[in-house]
Amino acid sequence: MFLGVSTLNVDAKGRIAIPAKHRDAFDRACASRVVVTISPKERCLWLYPENEWVELARKLSRLPNMNPKNQAIQRLMLGHASELELDGQGRILISPELRDFAGLGKRVSLVGQVHKFEIWDAESWGGVRDASLETVASADGYFSDELEGMSL
């Protein structure tokens, strides 16, 4: 389970070092093989353990691609997917194309989402986090229908 926020440095080659507590989880789940792709909704990257990605990629590839929305998601997520393996120091190399898409600078935020991570430029993440807090606190309603039945 991938939880929490970590702020990491991007080295001169475009690598980030995955925190040790998550390296072990990646090693157990997928022999340290991961996939990075773009988010179809926001300017961030999604980092999946390979086993989670394989399942998702199968589902995406089976969508009828004559539907323009399906085709757009397939092009974005499958077309930009980069298969990687953590090196001996637990680092992954993020391609220049993916870094450019997400606007990644020298500092990034690795944001746990249980089965995947989001990778944000650290400064952008601060704005997204603040906007999310505003959305939750808005007068239009505190929670979605799905959340109404949960105890938080």
TAFENKA-V265167 format. One record per backbone hydrogen bond with DSSP energy under -0.5 kcal/mol. NH is the residue of the N-H (numbers start at 1). CO is the residue of the C=O. E is the energy in kcal/mol with one decimal. If there is no record, write none. Layout:
# TAFENKA-V265167
{{NH/CO/E} {NH/CO/E}}
This chain:
# TAFENKA-V265167
{{2/114/-2.5} {3/1/-0.7} {6/110/-2.0} {8/6/-0.6} {8/108/-3.1} {10/106/-2.6} {11/9/-0.5} {11/15/-2.4} {14/11/-1.9} {16/92/-2.1} {17/9/-0.5} {18/16/-0.6} {18/90/-2.9} {22/19/-1.5} {23/19/-1.8} {24/20/-1.7} {25/21/-0.7} {26/22/-2.5} {27/23/-2.7} {28/24/-2.5} {29/25/-2.7} {30/26/-2.6} {31/27/-1.4} {32/26/-1.8} {33/30/-1.8} {34/84/-2.6} {35/48/-2.5} {36/82/-2.2} {37/46/-2.3} {38/76/-0.5} {39/44/-2.2} {44/42/-2.0} {45/119/-2.2} {46/37/-3.2} {47/117/-2.9} {48/35/-3.0} {48/46/-0.5} {49/115/-0.6} {50/33/-2.6} {52/49/-0.5} {53/49/-2.3} {54/50/-2.7} {55/51/-1.4} {56/52/-2.1} {57/53/-3.6} {58/54/-2.0} {59/55/-1.8} {60/56/-2.7} {61/57/-2.7} {62/58/-1.2} {63/60/-1.2} {67/64/-1.3} {68/66/-0.6} {71/67/-2.6} {72/68/-2.0} {73/69/-2.2} {74/70/-2.6} {75/71/-2.6} {76/72/-2.4} {77/73/-2.9} {78/73/-0.5} {78/74/-1.6} {79/74/-1.4} {80/76/-1.0} {81/78/-0.9} {82/36/-2.6} {84/34/-3.2} {86/32/-2.6} {87/91/-2.3} {90/87/-2.4} {92/16/-2.3} {94/14/-2.5} {94/92/-0.7} {95/93/-0.5} {99/95/-2.6} {100/96/-2.8} {101/97/-2.3} {102/98/-2.1} {103/99/-0.7} {103/100/-0.8} {104/99/-2.3} {105/107/-0.6} {108/8/-2.7} {109/120/-2.8} {110/6/-3.3} {110/108/-0.5} {111/109/-0.7} {111/118/-3.0} {112/4/-3.2} {112/110/-0.6} {113/116/-2.6} {114/2/-3.0} {115/113/-2.1} {117/47/-2.4} {118/111/-2.5} {119/45/-2.7} {120/109/-2.5} {120/118/-0.6} {121/102/-0.5} {122/107/-2.5} {125/121/-2.8} {126/122/-1.5} {127/123/-1.3} {128/124/-2.4} {129/125/-3.1} {130/126/-2.1} {131/127/-2.5} {132/128/-2.4} {133/129/-2.1} {134/130/-2.0} {135/131/-2.2} {136/132/-2.3} {137/133/-2.0} {138/134/-0.6} {138/135/-0.9} {141/138/-1.0} {148/144/-1.5} {149/145/-0.7} {150/147/-1.8} {152/150/-0.6}}
